[in-house]
Amino acid sequence: MITGSHERSSRFLDPVDFDNFHNTGQSTSGSGQVTWHTSGDLFTGSVQHSVAAYDVPHSLEQELAGQAQRQDLAQTLVTGTWQRIVSDRTVWQASAYWRGVIPSTRLNVRCR
């Protein structure tokens, strides 16, 4: 199974300030899963990767001062599971999970 999504908005974080200064953003993700079954075992593995990039909203005073903050994030998730049917009442299971996150903030403040 393979899935994916993408979104873009000019009100990405929906700030309290109704003037909505500096508030565009987008996020994209994709994932895949593989399942393999034998007579007594079930193996499942999945991978997901997503990125988000968006402006940090601010007030009129910050807009007039030329403030421009942006946040970029990326994460990857990997999972693996093994199951064995021991009897009609017992199943053994072992699972592993890993997540990597890469945050990055760029601050560009220009004062007039």
DAVEN-V71360 format. One record per helix or strand of 2 or more residues. SS is the DSSP state (hx for helix, st for strand). FROM is the first residue (numbers start at 0). LEN is the number of residues. Records with the same first field share a line. If there is no record, write none. Layout:
BEGIN
SS: FROM-LEN ; FROM-LEN
END
This chain:
BEGIN
st: 1-8 ; 24-13 ; 40-15 ; 66-19 ; 90-19
hx: 59-5
END
